[in-house]
Amino acid sequence: MTDLRVVIATPHARHDDLELAVRELLGVEVLRLRAASELDLSILADFRPRFIFFPHWSWRIPSDIAEAYECVIFHMTDLPFGRGGSPLQNLIVRGIDETQLTALRCVAALDAGPIYIKRPLSLYGTAEEILLRAARLTGEMIQSIVREQPTPQPQVGEPTIFHRRIQQDGNLADLDELEKAFDYIRMLDADGYPSAFVETKHFRLEFSRASLKSDSIIADVRIARKTP
């Protein structure tokens, strides 16, 4: 496969090992992109990739790039269930403990492209632990796609749409069950996510590293003055 080239586009350090594995285990040339500004048509034209992989990519993929190259995105639901934003958090608030990590081709409609492969993914642990688990699984899936070059198959079934959650959705104030509060804390406990929180008149309390006990939650808390 020495003449095959792939792009891995992701800003996250948790995917650095993935880049190395693809290069060393498969013997292919890899171009790593870390920001939306680097996703440039002229750069890609010079590199001539067979695939462009987008593990945990938060920016829009330009239509001219998606049309010119085989762009593969990874979505943390059993598509067509769960198209849309914040899949990890939307799954956990629904009480779902196991999901599928889906590799699909990027098309104009959100998360509607044909599917290459799916792999089971546990949703136990903090968001950071889940994302690290997903990163390792993504590496295995990329290696499989590069080796086998499967033809992606159309999605089957009625879509279920997820809506992107906002920072205010992490407020614990209206929850009435310890298990739900624990889930809110752990599903936002990762680098780059706003923490679950409670506010008083003057302070904002943000929670992380939660442990669920039989009658309580033990967690780290950051207390800061509320911003105007």
Stockholm file with secondary structure:
# STOCKHOLM 1.0

chainA/1-228         MTDLRVVIATPHARHDDLELAVRELLGVEVLRLRAASELDLSILADFRPRFIFFPHWSWRIPSDIAEAYECVIFHMTDLPFGRGGSPLQNLIVRGIDETQLTALRCVAALDAGPIYIKRPLSLYGTAEEILLRAARLTGEMIQSIVREQPTPQPQVGEPTIFHRRIQQDGNLADLDELEKAFDYIRMLDADGYPSAFVETKHFRLEFSRASLKSDSIIADVRIARKTP
#=GR chainA/1-228 SS CTTCEEEEECCCGGGHHHHHHHHHHHCCEEEEECSGGGCCHHHHHHHCCSEEEETTCCSCCCHHHHHHSCEEEEESSCTTEEEESCHHHHHHHTTCCEEEEEEEECCSSTTCSCEEEEEEEECCSCHHHHHHHHHHHHHHHHHHHHHHCCCCBCCCSCCEEECCCCGGGGBCTTCCCHHHHHHHHHHTCSTTSCCEEEECSSEEEEEEEEEECSSCEEEEEEEEECCC
#=GC SS_cons         CTTCEEEEECCCGGGHHHHHHHHHHHCCEEEEECSGGGCCHHHHHHHCCSEEEETTCCSCCCHHHHHHSCEEEEESSCTTEEEESCHHHHHHHTTCCEEEEEEEECCSSTTCSCEEEEEEEECCSCHHHHHHHHHHHHHHHHHHHHHHCCCCBCCCSCCEEECCCCGGGGBCTTCCCHHHHHHHHHHTCSTTSCCEEEECSSEEEEEEEEEECSSCEEEEEEEEECCC
//
